[in-house]
Amino acid sequence: MSTAAAHADARAVLDRWRPAVRDVDSVRQALLSYLDARPDACSRSCVPGHLTASTLVLDAAGEHALLTLHPRIGAWIQLGGHIEPDDTTLAGAALREATEESGIPGLVLDPEPVHAEVHALTCSLGVPTRHLDVRFVAHAPPGAVESISEESLDLRWWRLAELPDDVAFGRAL
């Protein structure tokens, strides 16, 4: 299967999104250029780099964020990952990843991204690459209980003001 539908959606989402922060807008513009240059930009097989979709999951009160202790990265980060061939939208990929990794049903995703970042790492390809990460926010229903998946070493709720530097974009929420 192809990631063509997700590619078209990512292009449209990033084209209309206007981040308030200049540095993030520069990343947005770079992602648009990358999408224009690479029809495979949403596929994890794109070795130079590929778009990923992540989500900062907030509790129902909006006071805490659920982070995962990522086994490959070794740090507390937001939930998220690769766009799969079945994903037709960037937001849909972000919501799928957040639901899978949190174990929380009924997450409500804000459809507009809140942040974007490019970072180098060795992902499931086994070779150095870049993740061009588009980040969303989702809200958990009241009384939500998380469940650790096989993609995480641990899950923990953090006060927004105490988020680690890797998730600093969430402190302003």
C-alpha positions as CSV (number, residue, x, y, z in Angstrom):
1,M,0.0,0.0,0.0
2,S,1.0,3.6,-0.5
3,T,1.2,6.6,1.7
4,A,0.1,8.9,-1.1
5,A,-3.2,9.9,0.7
6,A,-1.3,10.8,3.9
7,H,1.3,12.7,1.8
8,A,-1.4,14.8,0.1
9,D,-3.1,15.5,3.5
10,A,0.2,16.4,5.1
11,R,0.9,18.8,2.3
12,A,-2.5,20.5,2.8
13,V,-2.3,20.6,6.6
14,L,1.2,22.1,6.6
15,D,0.2,24.6,3.9
16,R,-2.6,26.1,5.9
17,W,-1.1,25.9,9.4
18,R,0.6,29.1,10.7
19,P,2.7,28.5,13.8
20,A,3.1,31.5,16.1
21,V,6.8,30.9,16.5
22,R,9.2,31.9,13.7
23,D,11.5,28.9,14.2
24,V,8.6,26.4,14.0
25,D,7.3,28.2,10.9
26,S,10.8,27.7,9.3
27,V,10.5,23.9,10.0
28,R,7.0,23.9,8.5
29,Q,8.3,25.5,5.3
30,A,11.2,23.0,5.2
31,L,8.7,20.1,5.6
32,L,6.6,21.5,2.7
33,S,9.7,21.7,0.5
34,Y,10.6,18.1,1.5
35,L,7.1,16.9,0.7
36,D,7.3,18.6,-2.7
37,A,10.7,16.9,-3.5
38,R,9.9,13.5,-2.1
39,P,6.7,11.6,-3.0
40,D,7.8,9.0,-0.5
41,A,8.3,11.5,2.4
42,C,5.6,9.9,4.5
43,S,7.0,6.4,4.1
44,R,9.4,5.0,6.7
45,S,11.3,3.5,3.8
46,C,12.4,7.0,2.8
47,V,16.0,6.7,4.2
48,P,17.0,10.4,4.0
49,G,14.1,11.2,6.4
50,H,10.4,10.7,6.7
51,L,7.4,12.5,8.3
52,T,6.2,11.2,11.6
53,A,3.2,12.1,13.6
54,S,3.2,12.6,17.3
55,T,0.7,13.6,20.0
56,L,1.0,15.3,23.4
57,V,-1.9,13.6,25.3
58,L,-3.3,15.9,28.0
59,D,-5.5,14.8,30.8
60,A,-9.2,15.9,30.9
61,A,-8.3,19.0,33.0
62,G,-5.5,20.0,30.6
63,E,-3.0,20.1,33.5
64,H,-0.9,17.0,32.9
65,A,0.7,15.4,29.8
66,L,1.2,11.7,29.3
67,L,4.8,10.9,28.2
68,T,6.4,7.6,27.2
69,L,9.9,6.5,28.2
70,H,10.9,5.6,24.7
71,P,13.1,2.4,24.5
72,R,15.2,3.5,21.5
73,I,15.6,7.1,22.4
74,G,16.0,6.6,26.2
75,A,14.1,9.7,27.1
76,W,10.6,10.8,28.1
77,I,8.8,12.1,25.0
78,Q,5.3,12.5,23.6
79,L,3.6,9.6,22.0
80,G,3.8,9.0,18.2
81,G,5.6,7.4,15.4
82,H,5.6,6.4,11.8
83,I,2.8,7.0,9.3
84,E,1.5,3.6,8.1
85,P,0.2,2.8,4.6
86,D,-3.3,2.5,6.0
87,D,-3.2,6.1,7.4
88,T,-4.9,8.6,5.1
89,T,-4.3,11.7,7.2
90,L,-1.5,13.1,9.3
91,A,-3.9,13.7,12.2
92,G,-5.3,10.2,11.9
93,A,-1.7,8.8,12.1
94,A,-1.1,10.9,15.2
95,L,-4.3,9.8,16.9
96,R,-3.7,6.1,16.0
97,E,-0.2,6.2,17.5
98,A,-1.4,8.0,20.6
99,T,-4.2,5.5,21.1
100,E,-2.0,2.5,20.5
101,E,0.8,3.7,22.8
102,S,-1.4,5.1,25.6
103,G,-4.0,2.4,25.7
104,I,-6.6,5.1,26.2
105,P,-9.7,4.9,24.1
106,G,-11.7,8.0,23.3
107,L,-8.8,10.5,22.8
108,V,-10.0,13.7,21.1
109,L,-7.3,15.1,18.8
110,D,-7.1,18.8,18.0
111,P,-6.9,18.8,14.2
112,E,-4.3,21.6,13.9
113,P,-0.6,20.8,14.7
114,V,1.0,22.7,17.6
115,H,4.7,22.1,16.8
116,A,7.1,20.6,14.3
117,E,10.7,19.4,14.6
118,V,13.3,17.6,12.7
119,H,15.6,15.3,14.6
120,A,18.2,12.7,13.6
121,L,18.0,9.2,15.0
122,T,18.3,5.5,14.0
123,C,14.8,4.2,13.8
124,S,13.3,0.9,12.7
125,L,15.3,1.2,9.4
126,G,18.4,0.4,11.4
127,V,20.3,3.2,9.7
128,P,20.7,6.9,10.6
129,T,17.8,8.9,9.3
130,R,15.7,12.0,10.2
131,H,12.2,12.1,11.6
132,L,10.3,15.2,10.4
133,D,7.8,15.2,13.3
134,V,4.5,17.0,13.1
135,R,3.0,17.3,16.6
136,F,-0.6,17.5,17.7
137,V,-2.4,17.7,21.1
138,A,-5.1,15.2,22.2
139,H,-7.3,15.3,25.3
140,A,-8.0,12.2,27.3
141,P,-11.5,11.6,28.6
142,P,-12.2,12.0,32.3
143,G,-11.0,9.1,34.4
144,A,-8.7,7.8,31.6
145,V,-6.3,5.1,32.6
146,E,-3.2,4.5,30.6
147,S,-1.8,1.1,29.7
148,I,1.9,0.5,28.7
149,S,2.3,-0.9,25.2
150,E,5.2,-3.0,23.9
151,E,6.5,0.3,22.3
152,S,7.2,1.9,25.7
153,L,9.3,1.2,28.7
154,D,6.9,3.3,30.9
155,L,4.2,5.9,30.8
156,R,3.9,8.8,33.2
157,W,1.7,11.9,33.7
158,W,3.7,15.1,34.0
159,R,2.6,18.6,35.1
160,L,2.9,20.8,32.0
161,A,5.4,23.2,33.8
162,E,7.6,20.2,34.6
163,L,7.9,18.7,31.1
164,P,11.4,17.6,30.2
165,D,13.3,19.6,27.6
166,D,12.6,17.1,24.8
167,V,8.9,18.1,25.2
168,A,9.4,21.8,26.0
169,F,6.9,22.8,23.3
170,G,4.1,21.4,25.7
171,R,5.0,23.8,28.5
172,A,3.1,26.6,26.8
173,L,-0.1,24.7,26.5
